[in-house]
Amino acid sequence: MSDADRPPAIHPTAIVDPGARLHRSVEVGPWCVVGPEVTIGEGTILLHNTTVTGRAAIGASNRIGPYAAIGLPPQHIHDDGSGSSVEIGDKNVIREFVTIHLATKLGGSLTKLGNDNYLMAYAHIAHDCKIGNNVIVANACNLGGHVTVKDRAVLGGMAGFHQFVTVGEFTMVGGASAVRNDVPPYCMVEGNTARLRGLNLIGLKRNGFTADTVRCLKRAYRVLFRSRLTVDQAARDLERELGGWEVVRNLVEFVRTSKRGVCR
């Protein structure tokens, strides 16, 4: 039998609906359950006792489980997730007991996880969440419905996120924090309720930000969050002083357009 004709490696104890579409290189471990509307891409591995159900589309080279549950109905009183989907990209690690739920009509009927993310044990990704790329979600993080997490954010263990919160790119959220407001990009927050603790300097260094870029962000941080200026006044001053820096424009725009208000 050629590789092109070889079926997926499915353990005899696994239950895979005939309607599921699995790439021939997929591995399904013992006692897994895969529903009829599931699509799984090349090289993805489901470790034992993992459940993937609902309208779930999983990309390539993911490693999921054991005991993870993807595509179950949202924990929502008025919406059972009918007609909604979960989309998961490529090269994600989704560890034991992680839950990723279907979406609701209010959130556009899509829960989405990008590429190269690491979700540690017991993390919960609620309905309608949108997670970018290269995000780390540490153990027992709980994301409420409609939470958005931008690229390269790091969410500390046991942190909780209120519904509709947005976490900006290159951020760090301290462990056991209660996050009720949006987290500005490039920043670090911690506490119950989460408050700004400065720029995420270690994260910025690890991600290759230059000394000049960090210096500009420090200036923007002081003007936005440590002066007595209003947001609009601070934005005007920074536009004149540092408007040529994309990171500064990103930070200012995030604060100006936040619907929940930002952590301070």
N, C-alpha and C positions, 0 to 999 in steps of 0.2 A: 504493500500500500504506500503510495506517495504521500509526502507531507500535505499536499493540496487536498487529498482525500481523507486525511486522518480526522476523526471527530474530536471535539473537546474532551479533555480528560475529566470525566465526571465520576466521582466515587459512587459505588453501588448503593450507599445509604442516602445519597443526596436525592432531593425531589426537584427535578427541573421540568417545568411545563413544556410540552412540545411546541408551544407558540413562541417561546423565548428564542432570541437570536444571539448565539454565542460564536465568536470567532474560534476557529479550530484550535488555536493555541491557548485558549482559556483553560484554567484549572479550577475545578469545583470540588472542595474538600468534603469530608464526611458530614452528614446531617445538615447540609445546606439546603435552603429552599429558594428557588428562583421562579418568579411568576411569569405569566404569559405575555406581558407587555414589556419585558425587560430586554435590553440590548447591551451586550458586553463586548468590549473591543479587545484587540490583539494583546496577548500576554498578561492579561489581568488575572489575578489569583484570588479566589475566595477561600479563606481558611475555614476550618470546621465551624459548624453551627451558625453560619452567617445567613441572613435573610435579605433577599433583594426582591421587592415586589412593587406593585403599582406600575405607573408609566415611568420607568427609570432607564436612562441612557448613560452608560458608563464607558469611558474611553479606554485608552490603551495603557498597559504597564502599571496598573494600580494594584496595590496589595491591601486586601480588605479582611478584617476580622482578627481573631475569631469572635463570634457572638455579636458582630455588628448587625444593625438593622437599618436598611435603606428603603425608602419608598412607602413607609407605612402612612396611614392617614394623619393629617395635622391634628394636634391637640387644640381643637377649636370648637366652640359650642355650636356655631351656626354654619360651619362649612366642613364637609367630610372629605374634601380634596378631590371630588369627582372631576375628571377632565384635566387635572393638573399633572405636573411632571417634576421629576428630579433629573438634573443634568450634572454629571461629574466628568471632569476633563481627564487629563493624562498624568501618569506618574505621581499619583497621590498615595500616601500611606494613611490608612484609616484603621485605627487600632481597635482593641477589644471593647465591646459594648458601646461603641459610638452609635448614635441615632441621628439619621438625616431624614426629615419628614417631607411628605408631599406639600404642595402649596395651596393657596386659596385664591378665589376669584379676585379678592381685594388686592392681592399682591401680584396680579398678572399671571397667576397659575404656574409659577416656576420657582423652584428652589434650585440654586446653582452653586456649584463648587468648581473652581478653575483648575489650574495645573500646578503640580509640584508642591502641594500642600501637605502638612503633617498634622493629623488630628489624633491626639493622644487619647488614652483610655477614658471612657465614660463621657466624652464630650457630647453635647446635644446641640444639633443644628436644627432650629425650628422651621416651621413653614415660612416660605417666601424669603429666606435668607439668601444673600448674594455674597459669596466669598471669592476674592480674587485669586492671585497666584503667589506662590512662595509664602504662604501664611502658616504660622505655627499656632495651633490651638492646644494648649496644655490640658492636663488631666482635669476632668470634671468641670470644664467650662460650660456654661449654659447660655446659649444665645436665644433670646426671645424672638418672636415672629418679626419678619421684615428687617432684621438687622443686616447692615451692609458692612463688609470688612474689605478694605482696599489692600493692594499688593504689599507683601513683605511686612505686614503687621505681626506682632508677637503678643498673644493673649495668655497671661499667666494662669496658673492652675486655680481652679475653683472660682474664677471670676464670673460674675453674672452681668448680663447685658439686657437692659430694658428694650421693649419692643420699639422698632423704628430708629434705633441708634445707628449712627454711621461712625465707623472707626477708620481714620485716615491712613494713608500709606506711611510706611516706615515708623510706625508707632510701637510703643511698648506699654502694655497694661499690666500692672502689678498683680500678683496673686491675691485671690480672695477679695478683689475689688468689686464694688457695686457701681456699675456704670449706667447712669441715667441720662447723661447728655452726650453729645457728639465729641469724639476725641480728635483734636486737630492733628493734621499730618506732621510727622517729624518730632512729635512730642511724646512725653512719658506721663502717664497718670497712675494714681494709686489711691486706695482708701475706700471707705464706706461713709459717705458718698465719694466717688472717685474725684480727685482734684489734680490739677496740673502740678507736676514735680520738676518741670524743666524740659529741655530738649532731650531726645533720645540719643545722646552723644555716642554711646557705645554702638548702638545700632547704625547710626550714620557712618561712623568710622568703618564698621564691618562691611557696609555696602558701598564703600569707595567714595564717599563725599569728600571733596577737597577742603583744605583748611579755609580757603576763601569763602566757599559755599557755606560752611558751618558758621563762619564769622557773620555773614549776612543774615543767616537764620537767627543767630543770637540777637542781633540788632532788631530784627522784625519781631521776635518774641517779646523783647522788652517793650517795644512800642505798643504792640497789640494787647499784652496781658499785664504789664507792670507799670504802665503810665495811667494818667487820669483822663486820657482821651477817650471819646466815644469810638466805636468801631469805624464809623464813617470818617471821623477825623484822622484816626490812625491809618486807615487805608489810603487817604489822600497824601499823608506825609510819606508813607512808604512808597507810594507810586512815584512821587517826586525823587525820593532818595535812592530807592533800590528797585525801581520798576523794571529794570533790565534783567533781573534775576528771576528765572522761571519758578524756582522753589519758593521765593517770596510771593510771587503772584498766586501760586497754588495755595499757600497758607492763608493769604488774605481772602481769596475767593471762597475758601472753605468756611472761614469764620463768618463772612458776610452772608452766605447763602444757607447757613445751618438753620433748619426748621425747629430743632429742639433746643437750640443754644448749645454752646460748647462748654466742656469742663473748664473750670478756672481755679 
